[in-house]
Amino acid sequence: MITASLDIAATRGLLVGIGPFVAGLVVVALLIGAFWLGARIRRREPAPPRPEEQPRLPDGGPVREVLENREPDEVPRSDDRLTPHRLSAHGNLGSRTSAAQARPRWDEGSSGSFGSGGPGGH
């Protein structure tokens, strides 16, 4: 009886020691497999561009920013709900340069805030 319980205890102790070892081996195998799969996928990808394939600056130098006021493309008034696909050219019309190129400024004495309702100004 005592020998049987010692055999069970020894077997259980052996399983406690082997279990984490087997789990560790499984984790290591999964990591190696993931690395191998990643290397295969990377080999199938195109190579990075060579220096002569890189984009070049235009002959006139870098493109500069243009600051100008644009005319808005007005949304037509309607009693029905207007959806984007009902806009002319699906809302992709280009805007045009505005005749007035002066930047709009706040009126003197106005708050200059978004709906604060305060007296603003001086």
PyMOL commands that set and color helices and strands:
alter all, ss='L'
color gray80, all
select helices_A, chain A and resi 2-44+51-53+84-86+88-91
alter helices_A, ss='H'
color red, helices_A
select strands_A, chain A and resi 70-71+96-97
alter strands_A, ss='S'
color yellow, strands_A
deselect
rebuild
show_as cartoon
